[in-house]
Amino acid sequence: MTRRILLMVLAVGLVLVGCGGDEVTVGAAGGDQVADHRFVIPVGTGEAMDRGEPVEILPAALDARVGQVLELVNEDDRGHLVGPFFVGAGETLRQEFTSPGTFEGICTVHPSGQFVLTVT
């Protein structure tokens, strides 16, 4: 089941609730745990997008497993959406996947404008 989710991560942990009532928890990952999936949004990404240049920082779809960690490092001067996550300018988002689920959302750093995250 795929759900469209657009939200901003403003706290350390996050619980995503799908349409069917099932709950998928995405918890904060410890800083000492090595990220299984790491992506860096470089300085100038927003300006490149403003010029109409295609930006492809990460894949349109990412398969992860429960227990793995996603790290999004935003070195740009503006915030970006990556599926269910928002990472502010100069911020790093680290999330550990604690239960399975599939999520689809807006992605400002991929030419398709979409990001699908599948956690098994």
C-alpha positions as CSV (number, residue, x, y, z in Angstrom):
1,M,0.0,0.0,0.0
2,T,1.3,3.4,-0.9
3,R,0.4,6.6,0.9
4,R,1.1,10.2,-0.1
5,I,2.6,12.0,2.9
6,L,3.9,15.5,3.1
7,L,5.1,16.6,6.5
8,M,8.0,18.3,8.1
9,V,10.1,16.6,10.7
10,L,10.4,19.1,13.5
11,A,11.1,16.7,16.4
12,V,13.6,14.1,17.1
13,G,11.3,11.1,16.5
14,L,8.3,10.7,14.1
15,V,5.3,8.4,13.8
16,L,3.7,8.2,10.4
17,V,0.1,7.0,10.4
18,G,-1.2,5.6,7.1
19,C,-4.7,5.6,5.7
20,G,-5.4,2.0,6.8
21,G,-4.7,2.8,10.5
22,D,-1.3,1.0,10.4
23,E,1.5,2.9,12.1
24,V,5.1,3.1,11.0
25,T,7.6,4.6,13.4
26,V,10.7,6.4,12.2
27,G,12.9,7.1,15.2
28,A,15.9,9.3,15.6
29,A,19.2,7.5,15.0
30,G,22.2,7.8,17.3
31,G,25.0,10.0,16.0
32,D,27.5,7.2,16.4
33,Q,25.7,4.7,14.2
34,V,27.0,4.6,10.6
35,A,24.3,5.5,8.1
36,D,23.2,2.8,5.7
37,H,21.8,5.3,3.2
38,R,23.6,8.7,3.2
39,F,22.9,11.6,0.8
40,V,24.4,15.1,0.7
41,I,22.6,18.0,-0.8
42,P,25.4,20.3,-1.9
43,V,25.7,24.1,-1.7
44,G,24.1,25.7,-4.7
45,T,21.4,23.1,-5.2
46,G,18.5,25.6,-4.8
47,E,20.2,28.0,-7.2
48,A,20.7,25.3,-9.8
49,M,17.0,24.4,-9.5
50,D,16.1,28.1,-9.9
51,R,18.1,28.1,-13.2
52,G,16.0,25.1,-14.4
53,E,18.9,22.7,-14.1
54,P,17.9,19.1,-13.3
55,V,18.9,18.1,-9.8
56,E,19.3,14.4,-9.0
57,I,20.8,14.0,-5.5
58,L,19.2,10.7,-4.6
59,P,17.2,8.0,-6.3
60,A,13.4,8.5,-6.9
61,A,12.9,5.2,-4.9
62,L,14.8,3.9,-1.9
63,D,14.5,0.4,-0.5
64,A,15.6,0.2,3.2
65,R,15.2,-2.4,5.9
66,V,14.0,-2.1,9.5
67,G,17.0,-1.1,11.6
68,Q,18.8,0.8,8.9
69,V,19.6,4.5,9.2
70,L,19.0,7.2,6.6
71,E,21.2,10.3,6.8
72,L,20.3,13.5,4.8
73,V,23.0,16.2,4.9
74,N,21.8,19.5,3.6
75,E,24.7,21.8,2.8
76,D,22.4,24.1,0.8
77,D,21.1,27.5,1.9
78,R,17.5,26.4,1.7
79,G,15.4,23.6,3.1
80,H,14.4,20.6,1.0
81,L,11.7,18.0,1.0
82,V,12.6,14.3,0.6
83,G,9.4,12.3,0.7
84,P,8.1,12.3,4.3
85,F,11.2,14.3,5.5
86,F,12.1,18.0,5.5
87,V,15.7,18.9,6.1
88,G,16.4,22.5,6.8
89,A,19.3,24.6,5.4
90,G,22.6,23.5,7.0
91,E,20.9,20.7,8.9
92,T,21.4,16.9,9.0
93,L,18.5,14.5,9.4
94,R,19.3,11.0,10.7
95,Q,16.5,8.5,11.0
96,E,16.4,4.9,11.9
97,F,13.6,2.8,10.5
98,T,11.8,0.8,13.2
99,S,8.9,-0.7,11.3
100,P,8.0,-1.6,7.7
101,G,6.0,0.6,5.4
102,T,5.9,2.4,2.0
103,F,5.7,6.2,1.7
104,E,5.5,8.5,-1.3
105,G,6.0,12.2,-1.2
106,I,7.4,15.3,-2.9
107,C,11.2,15.4,-3.5
108,T,12.8,18.7,-4.3
109,V,16.2,17.1,-5.1
110,H,15.1,14.7,-7.9
111,P,13.9,15.6,-11.4
112,S,10.7,13.5,-11.0
113,G,9.7,15.6,-8.0
114,Q,8.7,12.5,-6.2
115,F,10.4,10.1,-3.7
116,V,9.2,6.7,-2.7
117,L,10.6,5.1,0.5
118,T,9.9,1.4,1.1
119,V,11.0,-0.1,4.4
120,T,10.8,-3.9,4.7
